[in-house]
Amino acid sequence: MSLRENETEQVVLHARDVTFDFSALPMHWVPHDPQTTHTLNVLHLALPEGERWFVEVFKQAVPLIKDERLKEDVLGFIGQEAIHAEAHAGAADHLDGRGLDTGPFVRQMEWLFRRLLGDRDLSGKAREEWLVERLAAVAAIEHYTAFLGQWVLDAEGLDAARADPTMLDLLRWHGAEEVEHRSVAFDVYQHLDGRYLRRVRSMALVTPMLVWVFIRGTRYLLRNDPTLRGGRKARWREFFRAGRRGTLPTTRELLREIRPYFRRSYHPSQTGSTDQAVAYLASSPAAQAAEGAH
């Protein structure tokens, strides 16, 4: 089932060339909460490599797509993901500038996306199968990024905690675009392959990988934060406390989000609010500055 069949509205996906000024960003931009800050900061270390990988995989898929409207959506998706990578890389550079060396963890992400999930010396049918396998993985990851996008749009707990407005705009701009293009990766996979067992197998593999990335990244950032004397250990009770405050998703929310993907009838347009995403992009300071510059 296509995006057009599931949504009454159809947005035209386009990249917004946003910029963010992090010069006044405090190390702990969720005040008095280093662990929540650094759990969300994992995005800045993991996403640049992940988003660049998305772009390369989808560039390889474009010539195989026969549906012209879907091809337009993919080109819009590629443009948005490329700018997401640069925006988060800028935030990672800010952490480096404040004395938190992100290099060792970023190199692990480079190994993950360039070596483990990167191109292989294949040809013919084997090369196409490896491409489709990675498209299935992207569709599974995009299920989570759309969930996180909708969550951050709704996350009044971050406002109540007085999270830094520039960082909050980055997360909500990115989140809104993830909701806006939430169906594209799934539609491409369905268009080029669509096998149910491959789809759910990819979700079963992607889920523990993402959990590993966030746990490892949070531990790394807390241990190497120069403003925390001797570093600090990540603690599960802090994670659960942040969920209760609404500054991080709860375990229940995360588990509830996995189940729909295993329905044969699932489509990403069934979750999230395009209207809410578009409304945020119409008010985002960074997005509006980018639109006004063109």
N, C-alpha and C positions, 0 to 999 in steps of 0.2 A: 504494500500500500504506500502511496507516495505522499510527500508533504502536501501537495496540492489537494489531495483527497481528505486530509485530516484537519486542515485549518481553513477557516473561512477567510482569514486575512493572509496576504502574502507580501512580506516585506522584501524590498530589493536590498540585498546585502552589499554593503560597501565599507571599505576601510576608512576609519577616522584617524587622521595623523596626529594623535594626541601627544602632548608633552607634560611632564610633571616636574615641579621644582621641589626637590627634597632637601634643600639647603637648611631649612629650619626643622627638619624631621627629627624628633628625639629618638634615641636608641629604642626605648620602650614606648612605642606609639600607642599602645593600649596602656594608659597610665597605671603604674603600680602592678603590672601584670606581665613580667618577662616571658613566662611560658606561653601564654596566649599569643603575645606579640611574635614570638619566634616560631610557633606552630604555623601561623599565617605567613611568616617570612619564608618558610620552606618553599612557598609558591615562587618566590623571586629566584631561588636557586635551581629549582627543578623545571619550571615552565619554559625558560628560554630555550633549553635544549629540546624539551618535549615539543614545543610549538614549532621549532625549526624542523624537527622530524616530521610533524604533521604536514608541513608545507612541502617537503621533499616527496613524501609518499603520495600526496594528492596531485602534485605535478606529474608524477608518473601515471596516475590514474586518468588524468584528463583525456588523453587520446582514445581511451577505451569507452568513454561515456557517449552513448548515442542520443540521449535525451538532452535537447539543447537548453531547456530551462534548468535542468539539473546541472548542466555544465556551467551555466551562468552563476548558479548558487555556489558551486565549487570555487570558481574564480573569486567570488566575493569572500568566501570562507578563507581562502589562501591569503588574501590581502589582510583580512582582520587578524589572522593568526600570526602573520609576520610582524605586525605592529605590537601585538600582545607580547611577543618574545622580546622586542626592544624595550618596551615599557618596564617589564619585570627585570631585565638585565640592568636598566638604569637604577632600579631600587637595590639590586645586588651590589652594584658599584658604590652606591651610597654606604652600604654596610662596610664594604672594604675601606672606604675613606674614613670611616669612624673607628677603624682598627680591628674589625671583625673579619678575619681572613676567610673568605668563602671558597677559596680555591680548591682545597682538598675535596669538599663535598661536590662542587661543580664538576670536578674531573670524574667523579663517580657517575654523575648524570651523563656526562659525555660518553663514558664507556657503555652505559645502559642503552642510550639511544643511537649512538654511532656504530658501536661494535656489535652488541647483542641484537639490536633491532634494526640495524642499518642494512644497506645493500649487500648482497652476497654475489659471488661469482657464479651466476646461474644464467641460463638462456632458455628460450622457448617456453614450454608449458610450466616448467619448474619455476622460472622467473615470475610468471603471471600468478602462480599459486602463492609464492612468497609475498607478492604484492597484495593479494586478496587477504592473506592471513594478517598482514599488518593493517589493512583497512578494517578488518573485523576488530582488531585491538583498538584502533582509533575510535571506532563507534562505541566500544565499551568505555573507554576513557572519557569520551564526550558525554556519555550518560552521567558520569560523576561531575564533570565540569558544569554541565547544565544544572544539576542539583545544587552545586555550590554557588552557581550564579544566582539562582532563585533564592537560595538561603541568604546570601549577603544582601540582596535587595530588600529582604524582609527583616534583616538582623537589627532590630531596634536596640538590642542589648549593646551593640557596638556604639550606638549613639549615646545611650545612657552611661556607658563607661567613658565617654568623652574621647573616643579614638580620634587620632589626628585626621583632620578633614581632607588633607591632600591624599593620604594613604587610603582613606575610606573612598574617595572619589576614584582612585585607581582601581580598587577592588570592585566597586559597583559598576564602573564603566566596563571593565572586563567582564564582570558577571552578566551585565545586560546584553553584551554582544554574544556571550555563550548561550544565553536563553534565545536570543534572536536567531542564531544559526544552529540550534540544538538538533535539528533533524537532518542536517546535510550529510554528516558522516554515515549515519544509519542508512539514509536513502542511497548513498553511493554503494555501500556494501550490498544492500538489497538488489540494486540495479546490476551489479557485476557478478554476484554470487548468490547470496541470500540463504545459504544453508543454515537451518536452525541450530543444528548441533555445533557447527563451527562458531556461530554467534555466542551461544551460551558457554562454550568452552573458553572462548576469549574472555568473557566476563569472569569466569572462574580463575583464570590466570592473572588478569589485570587487577582484580580486587586485592589479593595479598601483596602484589607488587606496589600498589599505591599506599597500602598500610605501612609497608616497609620503608618507603620513601619518606613518609611523614614522621614516623617514629624516629628513624635514623637522623633525619634532618633536624628535628626539634632537639634531640639530644646533642647533636653537633653544635648547633647555634648556642644553646645554653652553656655548654662546656667551654666554648671559645669566646663568649661575650666579655669584652674587656672591662665593662662597667660592673660586672659581677665578680667580686674578688674570689679568685680560685675557681670560677665557674659555678654552675649549679646543675643538679640532677633534674631531669624531667620526671614528673610524678603523675601517676594516673589520677590521684585524687584532685590534682589541679585541673586536669582535663575534664573530669566529671563536674567539677565546680564551675568551670567556664561554660559547660553545656547548660547548667542550671541558670546561669546569668544571661545566657543567650549570646555570649561572645565567641562561641564555637558551636558547631552542630553537635547534637547529642548522639550517643551511640544508637539510641532507638530510631532517631531520624535517619541515620546512615543505613541501618539494617532494613528499615522500611522501604528505603529507596532502591535497594537491590532487587527485591522480589518482582516488581513489575517487568523487569527486563527479561525474565524467564518465561513470561507468557508468550505463546506463539503469536498472539494478536497484537503484541506491544508495538507502539510507535512513539517516538519522543514527543510528538506534538500533544500527546495526552497529558503531559506534565508541564508545569511552568506556565508563565503568563507572558505572551508576546506583547500585549498591551502595556503591561507594567514595565517591561524592558524598554520598549520604545519611549515610554513616558520618562523614564530615568535618563535616557540618552538625550532627550529634549531639554533636560535641566542640568545635566552634568557640566560643571565648569570646564573641565578639560575637553569634553566632546564639543561643547558649544564654541570654545576658543578655536578648536580645529576646524569646525565648519565655517566659522567666520573668517578664517584665514584664506579660504578658497573662493 
